[in-house]
Amino acid sequence: MSQQSQFSDIIPDVEKFMEDHGLKDDVGRIMHENNVHLVNDDGEEKYKSIPSDLYQSSDFTYLPPTAPFPPDQPTNLGTEEYPGPFKFEVLIIPNEQKSPWEYSEKLNKIFIGINLKFPVAFSLQNRPQDLPLYIRATPVFSQTQHFQDLVHRCVGHRHPQDQSNKGVAPHIFQHIMRCSNENAQYFGDKNNGSRLNIVVPLAHPQVGEDIVKEFFQFVCKNSCPLGMNRRPIDVVFTLEDENGEVFGRRLVGVRVCSCPKRDKEKEEKDVENVAPPRRKKRKLEDEGRRVVPQGGNSDNKIFTLNVNIVGKNNYLHALKMCQDMMANEILKRQEQGNGDDSASRNCYNEITIMLNRMSN
């Protein structure tokens, strides 16, 4: 028996030992550094070494894309819908199976199990043929008080030994989202405070079609502690060029859970006979210029807030908080059936106009 055959006989046992003890990646790296190659009887290499240009010393180093790509951070991360000059649309393709995910048109929200792929269609009108465009998917927390927090995976799911991380570059472990497109780039790092996001080159539709389809999946649950921690999230899809200029923005709510159908039905029931969810624009009448009511409840008195805020995103965030407060005030007065809500409505309309102006 040859020496090569003797080694090949024990390869399965060695593989199992390394897999069970989390040593496979380390052994592969050591073999690469020492130019060792293990082959079976057919001459097939069992452990393919990681290319040297992916290593810096003994650590795995992420290589940035060589082709032009937008900046690694969103330049205008808003939460207002913006179709832009190309009438940008994001469509969740209906699921024809009984499971494993559900989409609610009423909530504009997808309910899906962990590690399950689902299709998203992107639609444009009058797109220039010579303009490279990209889709950026950025998860954000839906609630205003958590918007500035970074959305990342929990400790358990981002561990290297988690099954979903096998064969995946370490810089992707933190991301709650993944895309099946092999050209997708993963940006951001929670350790340095930069938002985690995915950027995908937007292809042109196939002949006879007017949409481009990409597949995504979520690899952490909303309920995971030390991660999303039961906080609701949205995914902000932005249409950008290679300079990061935003040509369109759409939002889709997401709940990654164990029982998509049950949770969808529960949330839809919860919003029945209640105002539309935050991500849908409320249709409030334009009642003209703001008028300070005379007398009555002191809660109707209008105060002017004149403060300086550093950063456009912080400014938009502050405006959004004010908008939400005015919307809650309107709903409260409607539910209680007492008091005039015209002042709150006028303030809401003014804030909405300011947000739209800043987002465009």
Disulfide bonds with the S-S distance in Angstrom:
none
